[in-house]
Amino acid sequence: MAVLRLFAAARTAAGTGRDRVPGATVADVLTTAAQRYGREFERVLPSCQVWLNGEPASPATSVLDDDEIGILPPVSGGMA
């Protein structure tokens, strides 16, 4: 199972920052995660960057046991 790391709004929506999720591809893992975490997570997911082991990943990218998938929503900020 892949290690799913969730940040910012994705973490809030899922209610966790880390989980183990099965799947043969990035898309499989994200589908399972969306089923597990519900609508709010599904709403956040399309705006997120997805990384596999520190590199950008496409939905078709294969996932092996203990690979780490990072879900990074856009972050805003700056000086007031």
Secondary structure, 3 states (H helix, E strand, C coil): CEEEEECHHHHHHHCCCEEEECCCEHHHHHHHHHHHHCHHHHHHHHHCEEEECCEECCCCCECCCCCEEEEECCCCCCCC
